Amino acid sequence: MKPLLNKIRHSYESKNLKRQRKIPVSKELVEFQHEDDGLEKIGSDPATSSKVERRMTGKIIILVSGAAFLLALLLLRKPASVEYQITALEVSENTEIEIQIAESFKAGEPITGTISGLKANTRLSISAETGYAKRTISATPTKDVYEFEFPAIQGPASGAVVINATQENRTASKIIEITPDKPVDPIDVYLGPRTVIADEEHFVMQVAVPEDKWGNPIDAGTGVDFSVTRSDQSSEEYVSETKNLLAWIEIFSTTTAGRTRVSTSIGNIGAAERDFLEVAGIPTDFTVELVDPLVPADGHALIRVTTSDLTDEFGNVMPDGTSATLDTKGATGVRRISGQTIDGKAEFVLQAPDKPGVVTLSVTASGTQSEPLEIIFESGIDSFEATATTTDGKLFVNVGPVISARGSFVPDGTKAKATLDNGETKTVEIEQGYAKLEFPSELEVNELEIEILGQTKSVEVKQ
């Protein structure tokens, strides 16, 4: 160690002597020379030489300490690197768990599989989740492999199934599929609308929803047969493949009204028959006719009014129950009567007006209006008598007999109206051909007018 210190001192002295040549110290030049035994002061001032030597010794100690520190760092780096590598190898030994299972199972079969990479005697959780429900199995395997089984699902479960396995903080997942079983009967079928216009433009839709015995929709692309039988017993065959759970066809109408039937099948698997009606469209021009002879305007008699056959452009008769309305306008105002078609005709019952005159009839059915029909009602009165007298200050009016146009008394309930010359009126009903009216005594009346079924007569008051 001593030769090393001497070498360091020699280097330091050389550099310091160069500085001393430029910087005077106590007006004397201090010089150093190297000796094998150490350092020897050259100069004439002993105090200055001792001070320089102490400063050199302190700096040498600092340099030696720094070199020892760097050497220690170099020695310590290699063991730290080795320790890090060992730790990394220990982490890489942590393995993952894995699920071995078939890609698909038939509906109604149990779901089985194997899980590997497990830790023995450590809790394990396995779940199977479908679009309908979730099932879970918990177990404690005794080795690194565990075989599991989920019982068959007795109900709808087709589609994707997610299998999850969890042990401590390690998990594994697998997606499998449950495929539907064979279709079973009866196939669910739906048809609508149940009535369609027979014009080759409107149509109905028949929809089939085939399922397996567990209620799962069958595989997409399965062919479904449809047989359509028309009212004339002609038939048409269609095949449609299932898509998005369904198979369907559009059945267009013909130009012949009647009942059409539709059957559905998949091989020997069948379904209930469905049917729909092809009916007439908008009727063409038609007329209005009287069924009964025309009656007098007595306000009581009834007559029947009917239409000609209501048919569309293809000659199809309008179905029973088609709504129709009879509008009347004439002597007694405006009226509307509702009715329905039977055997292709609409029939109405019209009450005779209580005044003679012209009445116009028209019928509207499914947006088509008939040509108007004008009929003339004659008076329902042949003749009547009336008298007016004052007795004890009161005015008495007697009406009758009132004879109808058919030669008999007018029907009971026919109204007789008396109008005094001062504008006051009173109305009574005729019974057995006669009617009687009475007015207060304070009235001063010379003449009055009697009206029955549109006929009027002036009567002079006898005092």
C-alpha positions in Angstrom: 0.0 0.0 0.0 2.9 2.4 0.8 4.3 2.3 -2.8 0.8 3.2 -4.1 0.5 6.1 -1.8 4.0 7.3 -2.8 2.9 7.2 -6.5 -0.2 9.2 -5.8 1.8 11.7 -3.9 4.3 12.1 -6.7 1.6 12.8 -9.2 0.0 15.3 -7.0 3.4 17.1 -6.2 4.1 17.5 -9.9 0.8 19.2 -10.5 1.2 21.4 -7.4 4.7 22.5 -8.3 3.5 23.9 -11.6 0.9 25.9 -9.8 3.5 27.2 -7.3 5.6 28.6 -10.1 2.8 31.0 -10.9 1.5 31.7 -7.3 4.1 33.0 -4.7 3.8 31.5 -1.2 5.3 33.6 1.7 7.7 35.1 -0.9 9.5 31.8 -1.1 9.4 29.0 -3.7 8.3 25.6 -2.2 9.6 22.6 -4.1 9.2 18.9 -3.7 11.1 16.0 -4.8 10.3 12.2 -4.8 12.4 10.0 -2.5 12.0 6.2 -2.1 11.4 6.7 1.6 8.7 9.3 1.3 8.4 13.0 0.7 11.1 15.5 1.6 10.6 19.2 1.8 13.0 21.5 0.0 13.0 25.1 1.0 13.9 27.4 3.7 10.5 27.8 5.6 9.6 24.7 7.9 6.1 26.0 8.8 5.0 26.4 5.2 6.3 23.0 4.3 4.4 21.3 7.1 1.1 23.0 6.1 1.4 21.8 2.5 2.0 18.3 3.6 -1.1 18.1 5.6 -3.3 19.3 2.7 -1.9 16.7 0.5 -2.4 13.9 2.9 -6.2 14.8 3.3 -6.8 14.7 -0.5 -5.0 11.4 -0.9 -7.3 9.9 1.7 -10.4 11.1 -0.2 -9.1 9.6 -3.5 -8.4 6.2 -1.8 -11.9 6.1 -0.3 -13.6 6.9 -3.6 -11.6 4.1 -5.3 -12.6 1.6 -2.6 -16.3 2.6 -3.0 -16.3 2.0 -6.8 -14.6 -1.4 -6.3 -17.4 -2.4 -3.9 -20.1 -1.5 -6.4 -18.5 -3.7 -9.0 -18.4 -6.6 -6.7 -22.0 -6.3 -5.6 -23.6 -6.1 -9.1 -23.3 -9.7 -10.2 -25.0 -11.4 -7.1 -28.0 -9.0 -7.6 -28.4 -10.1 -11.3 -28.3 -13.8 -10.4 -31.0 -13.3 -7.7 -33.4 -11.6 -10.2 -33.1 -14.4 -12.7 -34.0 -17.0 -10.1 -37.1 -15.1 -9.1 -38.3 -14.9 -12.7 -38.0 -18.7 -13.1 -40.2 -19.3 -10.0 -43.1 -17.1 -11.5 -43.1 -19.0 -14.8 -44.0 -22.2 -13.1 -47.7 -21.0 -12.6 -49.7 -22.9 -15.2 -53.3 -22.2 -16.6 -56.4 -24.5 -16.4 -57.9 -25.8 -19.6 -61.4 -27.1 -20.6 -61.6 -30.1 -23.0 -65.2 -30.5 -24.4 -67.0 -31.4 -27.6 -68.1 -28.5 -29.8 -71.8 -29.4 -29.7 -74.4 -31.6 -28.0 -77.9 -32.6 -29.0 -80.8 -31.1 -27.0 -81.8 -33.5 -24.3 -78.3 -34.9 -23.8 -76.1 -34.3 -20.7 -73.1 -31.9 -21.2 -69.8 -33.6 -20.3 -66.2 -32.5 -20.4 -62.8 -32.5 -18.7 -60.8 -29.8 -17.0 -57.0 -30.1 -16.7 -54.2 -28.1 -15.1 -56.0 -28.0 -11.7 -54.6 -27.9 -8.2 -55.5 -30.9 -6.1 -57.7 -30.4 -3.1 -58.6 -26.9 -4.1 -62.1 -25.7 -4.6 -63.4 -25.7 -8.3 -66.5 -24.0 -9.7 -67.9 -24.8 -13.2 -70.9 -23.1 -14.8 -73.0 -23.6 -18.0 -74.9 -20.6 -19.1 -77.5 -20.7 -22.0 -79.9 -18.1 -23.2 -82.6 -19.6 -20.9 -80.8 -20.4 -17.6 -77.5 -20.8 -15.8 -76.3 -24.0 -14.0 -73.3 -24.3 -11.6 -71.3 -27.3 -10.3 -68.9 -27.0 -7.3 -66.3 -29.6 -6.6 -62.9 -30.3 -4.9 -60.8 -32.4 -7.3 -58.3 -34.8 -5.8 -55.9 -34.5 -8.8 -55.0 -32.1 -11.6 -57.8 -33.4 -13.9 -61.5 -33.4 -13.2 -64.4 -34.8 -15.3 -67.7 -33.0 -15.1 -71.3 -33.6 -16.3 -74.3 -31.3 -16.4 -77.6 -33.2 -16.5 -79.7 -32.9 -19.7 -81.9 -29.8 -19.9 -85.6 -30.9 -20.1 -86.8 -27.8 -22.0 -85.8 -25.1 -24.5 -82.0 -24.7 -24.5 -80.7 -24.7 -28.1 -78.0 -22.2 -29.1 -74.7 -21.1 -27.7 -73.7 -22.3 -24.2 -70.8 -20.7 -22.3 -68.8 -23.1 -20.1 -66.7 -21.3 -17.4 -64.3 -23.0 -14.9 -62.7 -21.1 -12.0 -60.1 -22.2 -9.4 -58.7 -19.6 -7.1 -57.6 -16.7 -9.4 -57.4 -18.9 -12.6 -60.2 -19.2 -15.1 -61.0 -20.9 -18.4 -63.9 -20.5 -20.8 -65.3 -22.4 -23.8 -68.3 -21.8 -26.0 -70.2 -24.8 -27.3 -73.6 -25.3 -29.0 -76.7 -27.3 -28.2 -78.4 -28.3 -31.4 -82.2 -29.1 -31.7 -83.6 -32.6 -31.9 -85.9 -33.8 -34.7 -89.2 -31.9 -35.3 -92.4 -33.2 -33.7 -96.1 -32.8 -34.4 -98.3 -30.8 -34.3 -96.4 -28.0 -36.0 -97.6 -24.6 -34.8 -99.2 -22.8 -37.8 -100.7 -19.3 -38.1 -102.6 -17.7 -41.0 -103.8 -14.2 -41.5 -105.8 -12.3 -42.5 -108.7 -14.7 -42.6 -110.5 -12.9 -45.4 -108.9 -11.5 -48.6 -110.4 -9.9 -51.8 -110.5 -12.2 -54.8 -108.6 -10.0 -57.3 -105.2 -11.7 -57.7 -103.5 -8.7 -55.9 -104.2 -9.3 -52.2 -102.6 -12.2 -50.3 -102.5 -14.0 -46.9 -99.5 -15.4 -45.1 -99.2 -18.8 -43.6 -96.4 -19.1 -40.9 -95.1 -22.4 -39.5 -93.1 -22.6 -36.2 -91.7 -26.2 -36.1 -90.1 -27.3 -32.8 -88.4 -30.4 -31.3 -89.9 -32.3 -28.3 -88.1 -29.9 -25.9 -89.6 -26.8 -27.5 -86.4 -25.8 -29.4 -86.8 -24.3 -32.9 -85.5 -26.8 -35.4 -82.4 -26.2 -37.5 -82.4 -23.3 -40.0 -82.8 -24.5 -43.6 -85.2 -27.3 -42.8 -87.8 -27.6 -45.6 -91.5 -27.2 -44.7 -94.2 -28.3 -47.2 -97.4 -26.2 -47.7 -100.3 -27.5 -49.8 -103.0 -25.0 -50.9 -106.5 -26.2 -52.0 -108.8 -23.7 -53.7 -112.6 -23.6 -53.6 -112.7 -25.3 -57.1 -110.5 -28.1 -55.6 -107.4 -27.2 -57.6 -104.2 -27.4 -55.5 -100.8 -25.7 -55.3 -97.7 -26.9 -53.6 -95.0 -24.8 -51.9 -91.8 -25.5 -50.0 -90.2 -23.0 -47.6 -87.1 -23.4 -45.5 -86.9 -22.3 -41.9 -85.1 -19.1 -41.2 -85.0 -17.2 -37.9 -87.2 -19.9 -36.3 -90.0 -19.7 -38.9 -91.0 -20.9 -42.4 -93.7 -18.9 -44.3 -95.4 -18.5 -47.6 -97.5 -15.8 -49.2 -100.7 -17.1 -50.8 -102.2 -14.7 -53.4 -105.9 -14.7 -54.1 -107.5 -15.8 -57.3 -110.5 -14.1 -59.1 -113.0 -16.7 -57.8 -114.6 -16.2 -54.4 -114.7 -19.1 -52.0 -112.9 -20.9 -49.2 -109.2 -21.9 -49.5 -107.6 -24.4 -47.3 -103.9 -24.7 -46.3 -102.1 -27.8 -44.9 -98.5 -27.9 -43.5 -96.1 -30.8 -43.0 -92.4 -31.8 -42.6 -92.1 -35.4 -43.9 -94.7 -37.3 -41.9 -94.9 -34.6 -39.2 -98.2 -32.6 -39.7 -100.2 -29.6 -38.5 -103.7 -28.4 -38.2 -105.4 -27.2 -41.4 -106.0 -23.5 -41.7 -108.4 -21.8 -44.1 -109.4 -18.3 -45.4 -112.1 -16.8 -47.5 -111.6 -15.1 -50.9 -114.4 -12.6 -51.2 -115.8 -10.2 -53.8 -114.2 -6.7 -54.0 -115.9 -3.4 -54.6 -119.3 -3.9 -56.2 -120.0 -2.6 -59.7 -123.1 -0.5 -60.5 -126.4 -1.8 -59.0 -130.0 -0.6 -58.7 -132.7 -0.1 -56.0 -136.1 -1.7 -56.3 -139.4 -2.0 -54.4 -140.3 -5.5 -53.2 -143.9 -4.6 -52.2 -146.5 -2.5 -54.0 -146.5 1.2 -53.2 -148.7 2.2 -50.2 -150.4 5.4 -49.3 -148.7 8.0 -47.1 -150.5 6.9 -43.9 -147.4 7.1 -41.6 -147.9 3.4 -40.6 -147.6 1.1 -43.6 -144.3 -0.7 -44.2 -142.7 -1.5 -47.6 -139.6 -3.5 -48.5 -136.8 -2.0 -50.6 -134.0 -4.2 -52.1 -131.0 -3.9 -54.3 -130.1 -5.8 -57.4 -127.3 -8.4 -57.0 -124.1 -6.9 -55.6 -121.2 -8.3 -57.6 -117.6 -7.3 -58.3 -115.9 -6.9 -61.6 -115.2 -10.7 -61.7 -118.9 -11.6 -61.0 -118.2 -12.6 -57.4 -121.2 -12.0 -55.2 -120.7 -9.8 -52.1 -120.4 -11.9 -49.0 -123.3 -12.1 -46.5 -123.1 -9.4 -43.8 -121.6 -6.7 -46.1 -122.8 -3.4 -44.6 -125.1 -1.2 -46.7 -127.2 2.0 -46.0 -130.5 3.3 -47.4 -130.8 7.1 -47.6 -134.2 8.7 -48.1 -135.0 12.3 -48.8 -138.4 13.8 -49.5 -141.7 14.9 -48.0 -140.9 14.0 -44.4 -137.2 15.0 -44.4 -134.1 13.0 -44.5 -133.6 9.5 -43.0 -130.9 6.8 -43.0 -131.5 3.1 -42.5 -128.7 0.5 -42.0 -128.7 -3.0 -43.4 -126.6 -6.0 -44.4 -126.4 -8.1 -47.5 -127.9 -11.6 -47.7 -127.4 -13.8 -50.7 -125.8 -10.9 -52.5 -128.6 -8.4 -51.9 -129.3 -5.7 -49.3 -132.9 -5.4 -48.2 -134.5 -2.6 -46.1 -137.9 -2.0 -44.5 -139.2 1.5 -45.1 -142.1 3.1 -43.2 -144.5 5.2 -45.3 -144.4 8.9 -44.7 -147.3 10.7 -43.0 -147.5 13.2 -45.8 -148.0 12.6 -49.5 -145.2 13.5 -51.9 -142.0 12.4 -53.7 -139.3 10.4 -51.8 -135.8 9.7 -53.3 -134.1 6.4 -52.3 -130.4 5.5 -52.8 -128.2 2.6 -51.3 -124.5 2.6 -50.6 -122.5 -0.6 -50.2 -118.7 -0.9 -49.9 -118.2 2.6 -51.3 -120.4 2.2 -54.4 -123.7 4.1 -54.5 -126.7 3.1 -56.6 -128.7 5.2 -59.0 -131.4 7.1 -57.1 -135.0 5.8 -57.2 -137.9 8.2 -56.9 -141.3 7.1 -55.6 -144.5 9.1 -55.1 -146.6 8.5 -52.1 -150.3 9.3 -52.5 -152.4 10.8 -49.7 -153.4 8.3 -47.0 -156.8 10.1 -46.4 -159.9 9.7 -48.5 -162.1 12.1 -46.4 -162.8 13.3 -42.9 -165.4 15.4 -41.1 -164.8 18.1 -38.4 -167.0 20.5 -36.3 -166.3 23.2 -33.8 -168.7 24.6 -31.2 -168.6 26.7 -28.0 -170.6 25.4 -25.0 -170.5 27.0 -21.6 -167.7 29.2 -22.7 -165.5 26.4 -23.9 -164.5 25.4 -27.5 -165.0 21.8 -28.5 -163.7 20.3 -31.7 -164.9 16.9 -33.0 -163.1 15.1 -35.8 -164.4 12.0 -37.6 -165.1 9.8 -39.1 -161.6 9.8 -40.7 -161.6 7.4 -43.8 -158.3 6.2 -45.2 -157.5 5.8 -48.9 -158.3 2.1 -48.6 -161.8 2.8 -47.4 -161.4 2.0 -43.7 -160.8 4.1 -40.6 -157.3 5.4 -40.5 -155.0 3.4 -38.1 -155.3 4.2 -34.5 -152.6 6.6 -33.3 -152.9 8.8 -36.5 -152.5 12.4 -35.3 -155.0 15.2 -35.9 -153.7 18.7 -35.4 -156.0 21.8 -34.7 -154.7 25.3 -35.4 -156.8 28.2 -34.1 -156.9 31.6 -35.9 -154.9 33.1 -33.1 -152.0 30.7 -33.8 -152.6 28.3 -30.8 -152.3 24.6 -31.7 -153.2 21.3 -30.2 -152.6 17.7 -31.4 -154.5 14.5 -30.4 -154.4 10.9 -31.6 -157.3 9.4 -33.5 -158.9 6.2 -32.1 -161.5 4.2 -33.9 -161.7 6.8 -36.6 -162.6 9.7 -34.3 -160.8 12.4 -32.1 -161.9 15.2 -29.8 -160.2 18.4 -28.7 -161.1 21.0 -26.0 -159.8 24.6 -25.6 -160.2 27.0 -22.6 -163.3 29.2 -22.4 -161.5 32.6 -22.5 -160.4 32.1 -26.1 -162.3 34.0 -28.7 -162.0 32.0 -31.9 -164.1 32.2 -35.1 -162.3 29.7 -37.3 -159.7 26.9 -37.0 -157.9 24.4 -39.3 -157.7 20.7 -39.0 -154.7 18.7 -40.5 -154.6 14.9 -40.8 -151.8 13.1 -42.8 -151.0 16.1 -44.8 -154.7 17.0 -45.6 -156.2 20.1 -44.2 -159.8 21.4 -43.7 -161.1 24.8 -42.4 -163.8 24.6 -39.8 -166.1 27.5 -38.7 -166.7 27.8 -35.0 -170.4 27.8 -34.1 -171.4 29.9 -31.2 
